Amino acid sequence: MPQPTVRLGFHIVTDPAMGGGVERWLINTLNSVPHQFNITVISTGFSDRKRLERESQFLKKYNNIKLNLFETKFRFFRKNRIMSFVLDNFFLPFFLLFTAWYYRIYLKEDPSEIVYLTKNQYWRLFKGKVLMGSSHTEFHDQGLINTMKSKLYASGILYRRISAFHIYPGRDKLKLELGKRAMVMELPNGSPEIECAGFLQEQNIKFLFVGRIEKLKGIEVLLNGWKMAQVQDRSTLFIIGSGSVHLQEDNENGIRVPGQVSDQELHNFYCRSDIFLYPTLWDSFPYTVIEAMSAGCFIISGSVIRSSFKDAEKQNAIKFISSDPKSLAEEIRNAVEMISTLRNNREKRRKFFIENYSSSHINEKFFSTMIDLSEKTKNNHMENI
């Protein structure tokens, strides 16, 4: 007997071609959709770059709705963590309280029964839908703010119409609070496997950073820590990405700045690199970390993402540090001294990735949960008739 169709929508506040973490998650998720799903992508035309323009073309085969969101006019707020917090938690909810009706006009043709929100604040736009919130832009840790938000949700004050949540692993307190009112799916992000066969290890040790070139992502910590480590006689640091901080190559200190590169070039950098450096000051579940893990790189990261990668830490696939130059310099020197051991364990780290973070493994669980949510909703509806 054929399974009933599940009409599933995904709401994203940017153009999927932009190629950031959320956009990459969407593309990876929709690359392997089971046949019983009818997909709608609700996005905007906003993109400060189009790194995944070619890779996102396949999304056109799905239903597509474009919105012109107020938030995209205030992206300069994102350069500052405090201003970003104010925008998301005060300006945006207040604005949507009075303008949600306007956006609903453009959403009349949305056939979705379930809408997955990559940003929970937009719940007001969708009436008559089953809503799944997420951890993409909040609930990234169990600090005071996120704990308070989870309690407000549990009490029925915040995000009233969201009835399910996708949260990342390692957030047990939040899961408990959100679970008082919601069905909770605990699942990490997944990434396709990066095939590194044929890449030879070189005598020169290669360190790699991939991400936005911003203070918030630890770029100043990275540069200062690298220079303090004084390992440029044996090592090279490659910095890939773009952002508000302008960088130049520094041959004296062994720093190369390729800037923006294609996906294939990026995969080559992952495969040629030994250690991935990510001394971020704020993040939730960075895609670049699991991409580096897919290639077998050893990872040194700021401790703000520790809760998301506890199992990886136990398997010695990642080392967490305080995001300051001195701590980073010390770990860089340790990695150089241990390079033979780190290289010998590369395949072990790849195997751990495949078992825990490969897209095929994660997507199967994701869509299975969506089927369960659809069936649960239909059953509840029948009971109320």
C-alpha distance (Angstrom), angle and dihedral (degrees) to the residues before:
residue distance angle dihedral
M1 . . .
P2 3.85 . .
Q3 3.78 116.7 .
P4 3.82 117.3 -115.0
T5 3.79 117.8 -103.4
V6 3.80 117.1 -97.7
R7 3.81 111.2 -147.5
L8 3.80 104.2 -149.5
G9 3.81 127.6 179.2
F10 3.80 129.8 -167.1
H11 3.80 120.2 -154.8
I12 3.81 117.9 -156.8
V13 3.82 127.4 169.7
T14 3.82 96.4 -142.3
D15 3.81 140.7 46.4
P16 3.84 107.8 -80.1
A17 3.81 88.4 -134.0
M18 3.81 89.8 67.2
G19 3.80 90.1 86.6
G20 3.80 103.8 -144.6
G21 3.78 123.3 139.0
V22 3.82 97.2 -81.0
E23 3.81 92.7 44.1
R24 3.79 91.4 49.4
W25 3.82 90.1 49.0
L26 3.82 89.9 53.3
I27 3.82 93.3 49.1
N28 3.81 93.4 46.3
T29 3.82 91.3 47.9
L30 3.81 95.4 48.0
N31 3.80 93.3 45.9
S32 3.80 89.9 81.0
V33 3.80 110.5 33.3
P34 3.84 118.5 164.1
H35 3.81 113.6 -117.5
Q36 3.82 95.7 -111.4
F37 3.83 93.4 65.7
N38 3.81 125.1 95.3
I39 3.82 104.8 -159.0
T40 3.81 130.2 -154.3
V41 3.82 122.1 -174.4
I42 3.82 114.0 -155.5
S43 3.81 108.4 -168.6
T44 3.80 144.2 137.3
G45 3.78 135.5 -117.3
F46 3.80 92.8 -114.7
S47 3.80 116.1 124.8
D48 3.80 128.9 145.2
R49 3.80 86.6 -167.0
K50 3.83 135.9 3.9
R51 3.76 105.0 -137.2
L52 3.82 93.4 152.1
E53 3.82 99.4 38.7
R54 3.81 92.9 126.1
E55 3.81 95.3 38.9
S56 3.82 92.6 51.3
Q57 3.82 96.3 53.3
F58 3.80 92.9 94.2
L59 3.83 89.6 66.3
K60 3.81 88.0 76.5
K61 3.81 89.4 77.1
Y62 3.82 88.7 69.2
N63 3.79 128.4 68.9
N64 3.81 107.4 -79.7
I65 3.81 129.8 -161.7
K66 3.81 122.1 -179.6
L67 3.82 122.4 -154.7
N68 3.79 128.7 -169.9
L69 3.80 99.9 -137.6
F70 3.80 125.4 -160.7
E71 3.81 90.4 -135.3
T72 3.81 94.4 65.7
K73 3.82 89.8 66.0
F74 3.82 90.9 61.2
R75 3.79 102.9 49.2
F76 3.82 90.4 129.6
F77 3.83 85.8 76.8
R78 3.83 87.3 70.4
K79 3.80 93.0 70.7
N80 3.79 90.0 73.0
R81 3.80 123.9 51.6
I82 3.82 94.3 -146.9
M83 3.81 93.8 48.6
S84 3.80 90.1 46.0
F85 3.81 89.2 53.9
V86 3.82 91.2 49.5
L87 3.82 91.6 49.6
D88 3.81 94.4 49.6
N89 3.79 99.1 41.1
F90 3.81 104.4 33.8
F91 3.82 116.6 13.0
L92 3.82 97.3 38.7
P93 3.85 98.8 46.5
F94 3.82 90.7 44.9
F95 3.81 92.0 49.6
L96 3.82 93.5 47.1
L97 3.80 91.1 49.4
F98 3.82 88.3 69.0
T99 3.81 102.6 28.6
A100 3.82 105.1 40.9
W101 3.83 89.3 98.2
Y102 3.82 89.7 61.4
Y103 3.80 93.8 54.5
R104 3.81 91.2 46.0
I105 3.81 88.1 65.6
Y106 3.82 88.6 66.2
L107 3.80 91.7 43.0
K108 3.83 95.9 57.3
E109 3.81 90.0 98.9
D110 3.80 93.2 52.1
P111 3.84 105.9 118.8
S112 3.81 94.6 -168.5
E113 3.79 122.1 126.8
I114 3.82 91.6 -173.3
V115 3.81 123.7 38.0
Y116 3.80 121.4 -164.6
L117 3.81 110.8 -150.1
T118 3.80 117.6 -150.5
K119 3.82 85.3 -173.4
N120 3.80 115.1 38.3
Q121 3.82 96.1 -156.3
Y122 3.83 89.8 75.7
W123 3.80 94.4 67.7
R124 3.82 90.8 110.1
L125 3.81 91.7 66.9
F126 3.80 93.5 67.7
K127 3.81 119.5 66.8
G128 3.78 120.7 178.1
K129 3.83 93.1 16.1
V130 3.78 132.5 114.3
L131 3.82 104.0 -117.2
M132 3.80 127.9 -152.0
G133 3.80 114.8 -166.0
S134 3.80 123.0 -158.4
S135 3.80 148.9 -158.1
H136 3.80 95.9 -117.5
T137 3.80 95.0 107.6
E138 3.82 104.2 11.2
F139 3.81 141.2 19.4
H140 3.82 85.4 54.8
D141 3.81 91.3 140.9
Q142 3.81 140.3 8.9
G143 3.79 95.8 -109.3
L144 3.78 126.2 135.0
I145 3.83 97.2 -83.8
N146 3.80 96.8 48.5
T147 3.80 92.8 42.1
M148 3.81 89.2 52.4
K149 3.81 90.8 48.7
S150 3.81 91.8 51.0
K151 3.83 90.1 51.6
L152 3.81 91.3 48.4
Y153 3.80 88.6 52.2
A154 3.81 91.7 48.0
S155 3.81 89.4 52.5
G156 3.82 91.9 52.1
I157 3.82 96.3 -111.7
L158 3.83 101.5 105.5
Y159 3.85 127.2 52.5
R160 3.79 91.4 -5.1
R161 3.82 98.2 -177.0
I162 3.82 97.2 46.3
S163 3.80 107.2 105.0
A164 3.83 101.4 173.4
F165 3.80 136.2 36.1
H166 3.78 136.1 -158.0
I167 3.81 108.1 -152.1
Y168 3.79 131.2 173.7
P169 3.83 121.3 -111.8
G170 3.80 120.7 -88.6
R171 3.81 97.4 45.8
D172 3.80 100.1 105.0
K173 3.82 96.3 151.4
L174 3.80 92.1 51.1
K175 3.80 91.1 44.9
L176 3.81 89.7 53.9
E177 3.81 93.9 50.8
L178 3.82 96.4 41.7
G179 3.81 89.6 45.9
K180 3.79 90.6 63.7
R181 3.81 88.7 76.5
A182 3.79 106.0 9.2
M183 3.77 142.9 58.4
V184 3.84 102.2 -115.3
M185 3.80 124.2 -149.2
E186 3.82 110.6 -164.9
L187 3.80 106.8 -160.5
P188 3.82 137.0 139.1
N189 3.79 124.3 -132.9
G190 3.77 115.4 -90.5
S191 3.79 131.8 -143.5
P192 3.81 134.5 -166.0
E193 3.79 116.2 -100.7
I194 3.80 115.1 -96.3
E195 3.80 110.7 -138.6
C196 3.81 110.3 -140.0
A197 3.81 101.0 172.0
G198 3.80 112.3 138.5
F199 3.81 97.0 27.4
L200 3.79 110.7 124.1
Q201 3.79 122.5 -148.0
E202 3.78 112.1 -117.2
Q203 3.77 130.0 -148.4
N204 3.80 90.9 -116.2
I205 3.83 110.1 80.2
K206 3.78 112.3 -128.1
F207 3.81 123.3 -148.4
L208 3.81 120.4 -170.6
F209 3.81 138.1 -162.2
V210 3.81 120.9 -173.2
G211 3.79 121.5 179.9
R212 3.77 146.4 72.6
I213 3.79 112.1 -33.8
E214 3.80 94.9 -125.5
K215 3.80 136.0 125.8
L216 3.81 89.1 -118.9
K217 3.80 89.8 60.5
G218 3.81 90.8 54.3
I219 3.80 99.4 -106.1
E220 3.83 93.0 145.5
V221 3.82 90.5 48.1
L222 3.80 88.3 50.0
L223 3.81 95.7 51.4
N224 3.80 96.0 42.8
G225 3.80 93.8 43.2
W226 3.81 91.8 49.3
K227 3.80 92.7 51.7
M228 3.81 91.5 46.8
A229 3.82 90.9 52.3
Q230 3.81 91.9 62.1
V231 3.83 95.3 -156.4
Q232 3.81 98.8 130.0
D233 3.81 91.8 114.1
R234 3.83 89.0 68.9
S235 3.81 102.5 20.3
T236 3.81 146.4 48.4
L237 3.81 129.0 -153.0
F238 3.82 118.4 -146.5
I239 3.83 117.9 -163.4
I240 3.81 116.2 -162.3
G241 3.79 124.6 -175.8
S242 3.79 142.3 53.1
G243 3.78 137.0 -106.8
S244 3.79 146.5 124.8
V245 3.83 94.9 -55.4
H246 3.80 110.7 82.6
L247 3.79 114.9 -142.5
Q248 3.78 133.1 -168.5
E249 3.77 129.5 -164.2
D250 3.80 114.5 -94.2
N251 3.80 108.7 -161.7
E252 3.79 92.3 176.5
N253 3.82 90.3 62.9
G254 3.81 96.0 34.7
I255 3.81 96.3 -109.8
R256 3.82 120.0 148.1
V257 3.81 122.7 -173.9
P258 3.83 112.7 -163.1
G259 3.83 89.9 167.3
Q260 3.81 115.7 -162.5
V261 3.81 114.9 7.4
S262 3.81 136.2 177.8
D263 3.80 120.7 -95.1
Q264 3.80 91.7 -105.1
E265 3.80 91.6 50.3
L266 3.81 89.2 47.9
H267 3.81 90.8 52.9
N268 3.80 89.1 51.1
F269 3.81 90.5 52.6
Y270 3.81 90.8 50.9
C271 3.80 91.4 50.1
R272 3.81 94.0 47.8
S273 3.80 94.3 46.3
D274 3.80 126.1 90.5
I275 3.81 102.1 -167.9
F276 3.80 129.9 28.6
L277 3.82 114.9 -150.6
Y278 3.81 119.4 -156.3
P279 3.85 111.6 161.1
T280 3.81 92.4 168.9
L281 3.80 120.6 171.7
W282 3.82 92.9 -154.5
D283 3.79 134.4 15.5
S284 3.79 142.8 124.8
F285 3.81 113.4 -149.3
P286 3.84 107.6 -19.3
Y287 3.78 116.1 -152.8
T288 3.77 93.3 -149.8
V289 3.81 90.2 64.1
I290 3.80 94.2 57.3
E291 3.81 90.7 41.5
A292 3.80 88.7 55.6
M293 3.80 89.7 46.7
S294 3.81 89.2 51.4
A295 3.80 88.8 59.8
G296 3.82 91.2 47.5
C297 3.81 97.2 -109.9
F298 3.79 118.3 156.1
I299 3.81 108.0 -119.8
I300 3.80 130.4 -141.5
S301 3.80 109.8 -172.0
G302 3.77 143.3 168.3
S303 3.81 111.2 -94.2
V304 3.84 94.1 -119.5
I305 3.82 89.6 90.6
R306 3.81 95.0 45.0
S307 3.82 95.5 109.6
S308 3.81 90.3 59.3
F309 3.80 94.6 53.0
K310 3.80 107.4 36.9
D311 3.81 92.6 127.7
A312 3.81 91.6 49.7
E313 3.80 89.2 51.5
K314 3.81 90.3 53.2
Q315 3.82 89.3 53.1
N316 3.83 91.9 51.2
A317 3.81 90.4 -117.5
I318 3.80 92.2 123.6
K319 3.80 137.2 28.2
F320 3.80 120.2 -153.9
I321 3.79 122.4 -148.4
S322 3.75 139.9 173.9
S323 3.81 105.8 -91.6
D324 3.79 98.1 -114.0
P325 3.83 130.1 110.8
K326 3.81 95.8 -112.8
S327 3.82 94.3 53.5
L328 3.79 91.5 45.3
A329 3.81 93.0 48.7
E330 3.80 90.9 51.8
E331 3.83 92.5 51.6
I332 3.81 92.1 46.0
R333 3.81 89.9 54.8
N334 3.83 90.6 46.6
A335 3.81 90.8 51.2
V336 3.80 91.6 51.0
E337 3.80 90.7 51.9
M338 3.82 91.6 47.7
I339 3.82 96.6 42.2
S340 3.82 95.4 120.4
T341 3.81 92.0 54.8
L342 3.81 92.8 43.8
R343 3.80 91.5 51.4
N344 3.80 92.5 47.5
N345 3.83 90.1 54.7
R346 3.80 95.5 49.7
E347 3.80 95.6 103.8
K348 3.80 90.5 47.4
R349 3.81 89.6 57.5
R350 3.82 91.0 48.4
K351 3.78 90.5 52.1
F352 3.81 90.5 51.1
F353 3.82 89.0 52.2
I354 3.81 93.2 50.5
E355 3.80 91.9 51.0
N356 3.81 94.8 47.0
Y357 3.82 113.4 21.3
S358 3.82 111.1 22.5
S359 3.82 112.7 127.7
S360 3.79 93.8 -125.6
H361 3.81 91.0 56.0
I362 3.83 95.9 43.1
N363 3.83 96.6 42.1
E364 3.78 92.6 52.7
K365 3.81 89.7 57.9
F366 3.82 92.3 42.5
F367 3.80 96.4 54.5
S368 3.81 92.4 40.2
T369 3.82 87.9 57.9
M370 3.81 90.5 48.9
I371 3.81 90.1 54.0
D372 3.82 89.6 50.2
L373 3.81 90.6 49.4
S374 3.81 91.5 49.8
E375 3.81 92.7 49.0
K376 3.81 92.0 46.2
T377 3.81 90.6 51.3
K378 3.80 92.6 49.6
N379 3.79 92.1 47.9
N380 3.81 91.4 50.6
H381 3.79 89.3 49.7
M382 3.81 92.0 52.2
E383 3.81 91.4 49.4
N384 3.81 90.0 54.6
I385 3.81 94.1 52.3
